[in-house]
Amino acid sequence: MASADSAAPHATREATARADVQARTQKIRIEQHSAVGLLWFAGWLFTIGLLHLPFGKALLGLIVWPYYIGTMARGWVG
């Protein structure tokens, strides 16, 4: 009986220590959003086709895509 009583406080301390570690530990969750990338790529290809850009400007459009969208929209507005 004496050995069972002496093991109980040790088990309680161990459980408390484990709970403390779990409270301080954060879970990291990694999400992949490949659908957004595919949507962006499809939009980029659509824009290149809509503006009839040659290959060099199409590659430049990869970087400055908002500029080409703005100039096309400016033609629609006024």
C-alpha positions as CSV (number, residue, x, y, z in Angstrom):
1,M,0.0,0.0,0.0
2,A,2.8,2.4,0.8
3,S,4.3,2.1,-2.6
4,A,0.9,2.9,-4.3
5,D,0.5,6.1,-2.2
6,S,4.0,7.3,-3.0
7,A,3.4,6.8,-6.8
8,A,0.3,8.9,-6.7
9,P,1.9,12.3,-6.1
10,H,4.5,11.6,-8.9
11,A,1.7,10.7,-11.3
12,T,-0.1,13.9,-10.4
13,R,3.0,16.0,-11.0
14,E,3.6,14.3,-14.3
15,A,0.1,14.9,-15.4
16,T,0.3,18.6,-14.4
17,A,3.6,19.0,-16.2
18,R,2.1,17.4,-19.3
19,A,-0.9,19.7,-19.2
20,D,1.4,22.7,-18.8
21,V,3.4,21.7,-21.8
22,Q,0.3,21.2,-23.9
23,A,-1.1,24.6,-22.8
24,R,2.2,26.3,-24.1
25,T,2.5,24.3,-27.3
26,Q,0.9,25.7,-30.4
27,K,-0.2,23.6,-33.4
28,I,1.0,24.9,-36.7
29,R,-1.4,24.2,-39.6
30,I,-0.3,24.5,-43.2
31,E,-2.9,25.0,-45.9
32,Q,-2.3,24.9,-49.6
33,H,-4.5,27.1,-51.8
34,S,-3.7,25.8,-55.2
35,A,-7.1,26.7,-56.5
36,V,-6.3,30.4,-56.0
37,G,-3.1,30.1,-57.9
38,L,-4.9,28.3,-60.8
39,L,-7.5,31.1,-60.8
40,W,-4.8,33.7,-61.0
41,F,-3.0,31.9,-63.8
42,A,-6.3,31.6,-65.8
43,G,-7.0,35.3,-65.3
44,W,-3.5,36.2,-66.4
45,L,-3.9,34.1,-69.6
46,F,-7.3,35.6,-70.2
47,T,-5.8,39.1,-69.9
48,I,-3.0,38.3,-72.2
49,G,-5.5,37.1,-74.8
50,L,-7.9,40.0,-74.3
51,L,-5.2,42.6,-74.9
52,H,-3.6,40.7,-77.8
53,L,-0.2,41.1,-76.2
54,P,2.9,39.8,-78.0
55,F,5.1,37.3,-76.2
56,G,7.5,39.8,-74.7
57,K,4.8,42.0,-73.3
58,A,3.0,38.9,-72.1
59,L,6.0,38.0,-70.0
60,L,6.3,41.6,-68.8
61,G,2.6,41.5,-68.0
62,L,3.4,38.7,-65.5
63,I,5.0,41.4,-63.4
64,V,3.0,44.5,-64.3
65,W,-0.4,42.9,-64.9
66,P,-2.3,45.6,-63.0
67,Y,-0.9,48.3,-65.4
68,Y,-2.4,46.5,-68.4
69,I,-5.7,46.0,-66.6
70,G,-5.8,49.7,-65.8
71,T,-5.1,50.8,-69.3
72,M,-7.7,48.5,-70.7
73,A,-10.3,49.6,-68.1
74,R,-9.5,53.3,-68.9
75,G,-10.5,52.6,-72.5
76,W,-13.8,51.2,-71.3
77,V,-14.6,54.1,-69.0
78,G,-13.8,57.0,-71.2
